[in-house]
Amino acid sequence: MKLLKDILYGVGLSAVRGETNVMVNAIHFDSRQIGIDDVFVAVPGTQVDGHRFIQKAVNSGAKAVVCEVFPELTVNGVTYLQVDSSQKALAVMAANYYDNPSKNLKLVGVTGTNGKTTVTTLLYNLFRNAGYKVGLISTIKIMVDDKAHATGHTTPDSLTINNYLQLMCQEGVEYCFMEVSSHGIHQKRAEGLQFEGAIFTNLSHDHLDYHKTFANYRDTKKKLFDGLSKKAFALTNVDDKNGKVMLQNTKARKVTYALKSYADYRAQILERQLNGQLLKIDGDELWTKLIGDFNAYNLLAIYATADILGLEKLETLQLLSELETVEGRFQYFISKGKITAIVDYAHTPDALKNVLITINALRTGNENVITVVGCGGDRDKSKRPVMGHIATEMSNQAIFTSDNPRTESPSAIIKEMESGVEPQNTKKVLAIESRKQAIRTACKLAAENDIILVAGKGHETYQETNGVRADFDDFKEVQSALKELDK
């Protein structure tokens, strides 16, 4: 049990009906989870407004209700608290409830369109390999030192975040690396957290179904940096035209990295091969198993972060050279028939383009590139023609298929992708709704030394159609199909 007024510390209250000097149990924003003496926070969601469930929460035993608009009927003995933003209030209350765990470890947030999962995961791996106890909050999983926990969002809700941060503190974790998505920032899930620093990777076309305009998307990302303290660091990629924008209003120490521009931390790609690349980082050469310009940026951001956090430079370079590819991020294997299959999470135009640039830079000229790609349903529709254009322009063969169609028609999504294909590239396109069949067709079309790219889902092990998730793993599917052909 906690004192309600302690949980409310730092929450801007517009009005109060009832007592705050009372003991309460847990905090919930889902009325179905409310028990005796709990606090219910009514959050206006994109699909459901929590204010509709205030009375249900009270009937279930809620002792306090946090809301933006008072209900018409109030119940004696229940405290009602009015706030301007329930989402912000929930985040601040969550931090207070779990004793503000972010203040007791070094929390680093990573934001950007692409690279968040790679940077956070590899930072986690690097610091673990350096001998530290480390936490990770990412799209793929939450790690509390060496213990894994499943996650359903890039940035979990504020209660979940603070719960795991508190668990990390209890386990003696010193550093935590956390993906901070634009949705998470806009929905104020990271409010109340004290960041040691923040990293900006890049910004390109994504989530415009949610943010409506690119400017809104960019400015939402920027809020992470605007909220940093003077003691924090703000590390940004200045090769991206939005990199300097992130630093405009931050109080934090400004640090930059780049491959092409003048920056505090710089890198060059000296040699590219399918099994890795040779980099020069701040004058020192480094062989890495991670390939592509995008991974050079990721590794440079990781190197800079490690340096800022106090790791010794030569040790960091050694640890960087030992890092393996993150699951579903340019994950590849070569079959007995010498066909290379690459699985990547590339689900934005920029990410798809970067992966295909990397693949084409590694070609000797005789190999064909076969790209299997789809676009998610109930998401940003404007990127579909662009994805179709890129896949056909930069591949010898493109197979348009389903990603996670969700509630949309797979064939309708594919047609929108086809609308972006230039007339001279239409002969390159095959449309196969079944993702399994699309992957198998790509494998049958491939000859010795050809390269198959399966893009869009990466680490995901499911396919979502009309609210139902069926088991589906791109890497396992393409591996199985090629092994059958090798028999």
N, C-alpha and C positions, 0 to 999 in steps of 0.2 A: 504493500500500500504506500502511496505517495501523497503528499499534501498538494492539493490542487493549485494553490497560489504559487508554489515552487515550480510546478510544471509550466505555469503561465508566464514565468519570468522572461521578459523580452518580447512578449506578444502584445501588439498594439490593440487594446480593447476599446471598442466604440461605446459599448454599453454593457452593464452587468445586471442581471436579475437573479438574486440569490446570494449564497455565501461562497466565498473562495477558500475560506479557512476550514476545509473539509478534506477528509481522506478519500482517495479514489484508488481504483485498482488499475486496470489497463486502459490504453487508448486504442480506439478503432475508428476507421472511416467506412467500414462495412457494417451495416446495422445487423446483419445476420450473425456477426461474431460477438455482439454485445452481451455481457453478463452483468451480474449484480455489481453495482458501484463502479461501473466503467464510465469512461468519457467517450462520447460520440462526437466526431467531427464531421459535419455535413459539408461535403465537398461537391461543388457543381462540376460534374464530369462532362466529357464531350458527348456522351450518349445518355447518361442517367444523372439526374440531380439528386444528391444526397439529402437535400432539404425535404424531399418527399417522404423520407423514412425516419424523420425525427421522432414522430409519435411511436413508431414501431420500436425504436431504440429505447425510448422511455418505458414502454410497456415491458421491455426485456430486462429492465433494471438499471438503465443509465442514470448516474447521479448528476452528470453535467453534460451539457450540449454546447458545442461551439458551432456557430453558424454566421452567415453573412446577413440573413434576414430572420428576425424573430418569428416563430410560428404564431398563428392566431391564438391558439390555446396553449397555455403553459400549466405545468403541474407543480403544486406546492412540494417543497423538499428537493426539487431539481434545480440546479443552477444553469442559467442560460447566459451565454457569453457571445456578444456580437463583435465580429471582426470585419475588416475590409476584405481580407483574403483568407479563406479557410485553408487553402493549400499552403500558404506561407505559415499560418498559425500551426498547422499540423506538423510542419517540418521543425519549427522552433520548439514546439512541445515535445516532439520525438527526441530531439537532442537533449532537452532537459530531463526527460523521463529516464533516458539511459545514461545520465550523468555526463553529458557532453564528451563522449569518447574521442572525438576527432582532435580534442585539445591535448590528448595524452599519447598521440602517435603522429608520425609525419605522413600526412595525407596529401597525395599528389593527384590532381584531376587531369584527365586527358580529353580534349574535345577536338572536333573536326569531322569532316564528312567521311574520310577514309583513314585507316591506320590506327584507330583507337584501340581495337582489340589487340593488334600486333604489338603496339607500343606498351600497353599496360601489361600484357602477358609476358613479354620479353623482359620488361623491367622487373616484374615479379621473379622470373626465372634467374635473372642476373644477380639480383640481391640475395636470393636464396642460395645461389651457388657461391656467393661471397661470404656466406656464413650467418646471414641475418635471419631473424624471424620476420616473415613478410605476409601481408594480406593482399588480396586481389578481388576487385568487384568489376566483372566484365560481362559482355554479352554471353560468353560461353559458360562461365561458372563463377562462383564465389569461392575463394580459397582463404581459409584461416590457417596460416602456416601451411602444414601439409595435409589439412583436411578439406575435402571438396564438398561444396553445396550447390545444388541446382539453382538456376536463375531463369526468370521468364522475360526480363526486360534488360535493355542496355543499362539504364539507370533504374534500379528498383525504387519502390516507394520509400519515403523518408523513415518510416518506422522500421522497415527491413534493413535499410542502410545502417541506422544507428544501433539496431540490435546486433548486427554482425560486427560493427566497429567496437562495440562494448565487449563482445566475445573475443575480438582480436586483442584488446587491451588486457583482458583476463588471461590470455594465452601468452602474453609477453611480446606481442608483435610490435616492431619498431617502425616499420614503413608499410603504407598501404597505397596501392596504385588503383585508381578508379576511373572507369569510363564515365564521362559526363555528356549525355546526349542532349540535343536541342530540345527534345520533348521533356527530358528531365529538368532542364533549366527553366523552360517555360512554365512547367507545372510545379516549380519551386521545390522539387524534391531534395535539392542540395542546399536549401536555405538552412542556416544555423550550423553549418559545418565550417570548421576552421581548416583551410587548406594551407599546406606548407608551400605549395606552388601549383601552377597550371601549365599545361602544354597545349599548343595549337598546332595541328598537323597540316591541314589544308581545308579548302572549302570549295565545293562544287555542287552541281544540280542534285538536290535530293529533298524529300519531305515537303515539297511545295503544296501537296494536298493538305498539309496541316498548317504550315506557316503562310501560305498564300503567295507571298512574294519572296524573292531572293534576299532583299534588304531585311525583311523581318527575320528570316533564317539566320543571316549573318549577325544581326544585332542581338539575337537571342544567344548565340554562341558567345558574343562579346561580354555578356552579363557575368559570365564566370570570372573574367579578368577584372571587370569593374568592381567586383566584390572582394578582391584579394586585399590583404593587409599590407602595410609597409614592410613587414618582416618576411613576406612571401616572395617567391620569384615567379615571373611571367616569361615563359620560354616560347618563342614563336618562330614559325617558318617564314622568313621574309622573301623567299622565292615565290610564295603565294601572294597575290596582290592584296589579299585581305589580312595578311599577317600583321602589318603595321597598324591596321584598324583595331585589332584586338588590344593593342597597347595604349590607345589614345587616352583613356581615362583611368588607367590602373594606377594604384598607389604602390604596387609591388616593384621589385627590382626587375628591370627590363633586360632580357637576354635573347639573342637571336641566333638562328642557325640557317645554313643555306648550302646548296651545291653550286649555285650560279652567281649569287650576289655577295657583296661584302657582308660579313656577319661575325659575331663573336666565336662561333664554332662553324668550321667549314670542312667539306669533304669532296673528294674527287673519285670517280670510278675509273680505275686504271685498266681493268681487264674484266671481260664478261664471259662466263661459260655456263652451260646448263646445270652444272653441279655447284656453282657458286660464283663469287666475284671478288676481285681485288680492289680494296678501297684505300685511299689515303685520307686519314682523319687527323687534322691538326698536325700534319707533317709525318705521322707514323703510318706505315702500311699495315693493312689488316685483311686477311682472307676470311670470308664469311660464306656460309652455306646458303644464305638468303640472297636471292637474285632480283634484279630490277632496280630502276631508279627509285621507285616508291619505297623499296626496302632500304636503299641507301639513306633516304630521308629518315625513315623510321629508326635506323641504327644510329644515325647522327643525333637524333633527338634523345635517344636512350643514353648515348655517350655523354651528351651535354648534361642531362639530368643527373647521371651518376657523379659527374664532376662537381656539379653544383651542390649535391648532397654530401660531398666529402670523400668519395671513393678515390683511391689512388689511380692515376691515369693508366699506367702500364698494366695494372691488375684489371682495370675495366676493359682494356683492349683484349687481353687474354680471355676474359669472360665473354666478350662479344663474339670472339672467334668460335666459341664453343656452342653458341645458341643454335637451336634447331628451328625449322619452320613451324609456325603456329598452325594448329589443326584447321584445315579448310582455307588457308591463306597460301596460295601458290604451292599447294601440296601435290607432289607429283611422283610418278613411278614409271619405269620403262618395262614394257612387256618382253617376253621371250622373242616375239616377232619384231622387236625394236621399234615399237610404237610408243611414243611418249604421251601419257595422259596427265593433264593438269586440272586440278579442282580448285576453284577460287570463289570467294564470297562476292566477287565483283557484281554488284546489283545496282550501280549507278553508272551513267555514261562515262564519267571521268575514270572510275575504277576499271571498267571494261577496257577503255582505251589504253590505260596504263599497262594492264596485263598483256594486251595484244601488242603494244609497242615493245615490251620486254621479250615476248615470244619471237616477234619478227626480227629483233636485233640479234637473236641467237641462231637464226636460221642460216644455213649455208647457201640456200637458194633453191634447192631441189625438193625440199619437203613441202607438203601441203598442210595448211592449218585448217582444222575443222572445228568450228565453234558451236557448241550447244548452249542455248541461252533462252531465258523467258523473262517475264516481268510479273511481279506480284500483283494480285488483285486487291481492290479496295485501297490502293495507294496511288501516289503521284502518277497520273496518266500522261502528263506532258513529256515524261522522259522515254516513253515507249518507242515513238518513232526515231528518237535519237539513238537509242540502244540498237534498234534494227539497222539503222544506217551504219553505225560503227562496226557492228558484227560482220556485215556484208562487205564493207569497204576494206576491212583489215584482215579478212579471212578468205581462203579459197572456197570454202563451203560453210554455210551457216544453216543450222537447224533450229527453227523457232519452236519452242515447246512451252509446257506449263512450268511455272515456278511454284508459288503458293496461290492458286486462283482465288481462294477464299470464297466470297459469294458471287464473283463475276464469272462470266462464260470464258473458258480458256480460249475458244476459237475467236471470240471478240477481241481478247487481249492480243492474240497473235496477229489479227488483222491490223490492229493499231501499230504494232511493230513493223508490219509489212509496208505501212503507209510512208515510212521514212526511208525505204530502200530506193536508191537511184535506179533508173531504168536499165542501165548497163549492168546492174548487179542482181537483177531479178532472177536470172538463171542460177544464181548461187544458192537460192533459198529453198529449203524443204520445210514444210509445216507439219509437225507431228505432235498432236496434243499430249499423248502419253509420254511422260518424261523418261520412263524406263525404256520405251521403244525408241525414243529419240537417241538416247545414249547408245543403245545396242546398234542402231543404224549407223551412227558415227563410227563405231568400232569396226563394223563390216566394211565401211567405205574407206577406212584408213589402210594405207600400205606401209611397207617398211620405212622407217625414219619419219613418218608423218607425225604431226602433233595434234592431239585432241584437247580442246579446252572445254570444260564443263563449268559454266559460270552461273553465279547468282545465289546459290544456297550454301556453298562452302561447308561449314561445320554442322549445319542443321541436319538432324536425323529424322525428319518428318516432312510430310507434304500436307498442307491444309486445304481442304475443299469443303465448302458449305458447313463450316464449324467443326468438321471432323479431321483429326490429325492421324494420318496413316504413316507407318514406318517407312522411311525412305532416306537413303544415304548415298549421295552422289559418288563418293569415293569407292564405297563397296560395290555399287552398281557397275561403274566403269571398270573396276578391277576384275569383277566377276565375268563381265562380257569379254574382256580381252583374254582372260585365262581360258575361257571356253574356245576361243579362236586359236589359242596356242596348242590345243590338244591335237 
